[in-house]
């Protein structure tokens, strides 16, 4: 797979669990011999939040946009905030080029939450958005409920079953991306 998988940490919260899970996914892709890179929404340039950005994207956003366009697939790690996904994630989606950013692009989802449902609602909401944008949605989703209890102080998973589910998702998504991209 010549292009990398772009793993998106779906929040700009510093020290977010989504970023910790994204780093775990990155290591799993690398262990599988596939290039992957993490993009945290913390990296969004402040200029993108200027209302004028809807019409003209700031130069500081161009490299981030290009990372999406260059990705073989997107693997989103989505936290649950108040029964939905973070507003900054929707804003990021809205700022990306339409339709080419997601058109026919493979997308996988991991949901994580402090609660018992593991961000199932936010992931389902995003599936609707990416479906609307003609993304190819990988059906094997992983939900991580009570994420605080499943990560140790170093950001590693301490639940083998969750680790195995992420490993299986990564292996499956690699095959999915190869099948879609040829």
C-alpha positions in Angstrom: 0.0 0.0 0.0 2.0 3.0 -1.2 -0.1 5.7 0.5 -0.5 5.9 4.3 -3.5 5.3 6.4 -4.4 8.5 8.2 -5.5 7.9 11.8 -7.5 10.9 13.0 -7.8 11.6 16.7 -11.3 13.2 16.6 -10.8 15.9 19.3 -8.6 18.8 20.0 -8.6 18.1 23.8 -5.0 17.9 25.1 -4.0 14.5 26.4 -7.2 12.9 24.9 -7.9 9.2 25.1 -8.7 9.4 21.4 -5.1 10.3 20.8 -3.9 7.5 23.0 -6.0 5.0 21.0 -4.8 6.6 17.7 -1.2 5.9 18.8 -2.1 2.3 19.5 -3.6 1.9 16.1 -0.5 3.5 14.5 1.7 0.9 16.2 -0.7 -1.9 15.0 -0.5 -0.7 11.4 3.3 -0.5 11.6 3.5 -4.0 13.0 1.4 -5.1 10.0 3.9 -3.4 7.7 1.6 -0.6 6.6 2.5 3.0 6.7 0.2 5.0 9.0 0.3 8.4 10.6 -1.7 10.1 13.3 -3.4 13.4 12.8 -4.7 15.1 16.0 -7.3 17.9 15.6 -5.1 19.7 18.1 -2.9 20.5 15.0 -5.7 22.5 13.4 -4.3 26.0 12.8 -6.1 28.7 14.8 -6.7 30.7 11.5 -9.1 28.0 10.3 -11.6 29.1 13.0 -11.9 32.6 11.3 -15.3 32.8 9.7 -13.6 33.8 6.4 -12.2 30.2 6.3 -15.5 28.9 4.8 -14.7 30.8 1.6 -10.9 30.8 1.6 -8.8 28.3 3.6 -5.8 29.7 5.3 -2.4 28.6 4.0 -1.7 26.9 7.3 -4.5 24.4 6.6 -3.2 23.3 3.1 -0.8 20.7 4.4 -3.5 19.2 6.6 -5.9 19.1 3.6 -3.2 17.4 1.5 -2.7 14.7 4.2 -6.3 13.7 3.8 -6.1 13.7 0.0 -2.9 11.6 0.1 -4.3 9.0 2.5 -5.2 5.5 1.3 -7.9 5.4 3.9 -9.0 7.2 7.1 -9.3 5.5 10.5 -11.2 7.8 12.9 -11.0 7.5 16.6 -14.1 9.2 17.9 -14.8 10.2 21.5 -18.3 10.7 22.8 -19.1 14.2 24.0 -22.6 14.7 25.4 -24.1 11.9 23.3 -22.4 13.0 20.0 -19.0 13.5 18.5 -17.0 16.6 19.2 -18.0 19.8 17.3 -14.4 20.3 16.3 -14.5 17.1 14.3 -17.6 18.3 12.4 -15.9 21.6 11.8 -12.8 19.8 10.4 -15.0 17.8 8.1 -16.7 20.9 6.9 -13.4 22.7 6.2 -12.1 19.9 4.0 -12.5 20.0 0.2 -15.8 18.8 -1.1 -16.3 16.2 -2.6 -12.8 14.8 -3.1 -11.7 14.6 0.6 -14.0 11.6 1.3 -15.4 10.6 -2.1 -14.7 6.8 -2.5 -12.2 6.9 0.4 -12.2 3.9 2.8 -13.1 4.9 6.3 -13.0 2.9 9.6 -14.2 3.9 13.0 -13.2 3.4 16.6 -15.5 4.9 19.3 -14.3 5.5 22.8 -16.2 6.9 25.8 -16.2 7.1 29.5 -19.7 5.7 29.5 -20.9 2.2 29.0 -21.8 2.5 25.3 -18.4 3.2 23.9 -19.5 6.1 21.6 -21.9 4.0 19.5 -24.1 7.1 18.8 -21.2 9.3 17.6 -19.9 6.6 15.3 -23.3 6.1 13.8 -23.7 9.8 13.3 -20.4 9.9 11.5 -21.3 6.9 9.4 -24.2 8.9 8.1 -22.0 11.9 7.2 -19.4 9.8 5.5 -22.1 7.8 3.7 -23.5 11.1 2.5 -20.0 12.1 1.3 -19.7 8.8 -0.6 -17.0 7.4 1.6 -16.5 3.6 1.7 -17.4 2.6 5.2 -15.6 -0.4 6.7 -18.3 -2.3 8.6 -16.2 -3.6 11.5 -16.4 -0.9 14.1 -14.7 -1.1 17.5 -16.3 0.5 20.6 -14.4 1.0 23.8 -16.6 1.8 26.7 -15.3 3.0 30.0 -12.0 3.8 28.2 -10.4 5.3 31.4 -10.4 1.8 32.9 -8.9 0.2 29.8 -5.9 2.5 29.4 -2.9 2.4 31.8 -0.9 5.4 32.9 1.3 5.1 29.8 -1.6 5.1 27.4 -1.4 1.3 26.7 -4.5 -0.9 26.7 -4.7 -3.2 29.7 -7.6 -5.3 28.4 -6.4 -8.0 26.0 -9.9 -8.4 24.4 -9.9 -4.8 23.3 -6.4 -5.0 22.0 -7.4 -8.1 19.9 -10.5 -6.3 18.5 -8.3 -3.4 17.4 -5.8 -5.8 15.9 -8.5 -7.6 14.0 -10.0 -4.3 12.8 -6.6 -3.1 11.5 -6.0 -6.3 9.6 -9.5 -6.2 8.1 -9.2 -2.5 7.2 -5.9 -3.1 5.5 -7.6 -5.8 3.3 -10.6 -3.5 2.7 -8.4 -0.6 1.6 -6.4 -2.8 -0.7 -9.6 -4.2 -2.3 -11.1 -0.7 -2.7 -7.9 0.9 -3.9 -6.7 -2.0 -6.0 
